[in-house]
Amino acid sequence: MITPAPALSRSAFTSPGVAPSARAPAVACRMQREEWVQICATRLAQLRPGSDPAFVVSVAREMWGDVASFDPLIAAEMEHESWPTDD
């Protein structure tokens, strides 16, 4: 007999400090967004040191809409893995 697993709330899978925008006040959400984008862009720049800084920040801002519930460092590393190599 298969016993169903207990249901987990989505909040169990979100990074600390990145609250879903539906529940956060606009100012707090904007501050969290800016912090998330900065952390993500910094990691992307570390992974691709030759990249244009403005491009890296724009990529991080774009990523926020899709993967803001992920830790920004993990999101940056996943994004880096999807970029073509310079070989």
N, C-alpha and C positions, 0 to 999 in steps of 0.2 A: 504494500500500500504506500502510495506517495503522499506525503504530508506537505501542504503548501507552505512556502517560506513566509515569514511575517513581512508585511508591507513596510517599506522604509520610505520616509519622506525624502523629497528631493534635496532638502537642506543637508542631509547626511553626506551628500556628494559634492557640496560646494566648498570652495576654499574659504578659510577664515578671512574676514575683512572684505569679502566680495558679496554683498547682499543683493538678492534679486531686485531689479528696479521697481517691480510692482509693489514691493513692501517698503522700500526705502524712500525717505523724503528726497526731493529733487536735489537739494544742495549736497546732502550726504552722498547720494548716488553719483553726482558729478565729481565730488572729491575722490570717491573710491574709483571711479572710472579713470581719472587722471593719474592716480597712484598706480593702478593696474597697468595702464598704458606705458607709464614710465618704466616700471619694472620689466615689462615684456620687451619694450624697445631696447632697454639696456642689455638684456640677455641676447636679443637678436644681434645687436651690435658686437657683442663679445663673440658670438658664433660666426659672424661675417664681418670681420674688422675692416674690410675694404669697402663695405657698402656705404652709400650716401646716407648720412644721418637723417635727413628729411624723409627719405624713402622708408627707412626703418621705422620711424615714428608713424608714418602714414599706414604702414602695414599693421603695426600694433593697434592703431585706432580702428582700422577696419576689422581686425580680429575680435575686438571687444564685442561687437554685435553677434558673433557666432560662438565664441568660446569663453565669455567672461566668467562662466561658472568654474572654469578650470583655474588652477594655480597659474599665474602669469609666467613663471619660469618653465613649467611643463608645457604650456601652450607655445611659448617661444621655441622650445626644443622640438616640439612636434612640427611646427611651421618650418623650421630650419631643415628638418629631415625631408620635407616635401619639396624643397627647392632643388633644382638641378645642380649637380656638382660642377666645379670649375675645371675639371680634368681635361 
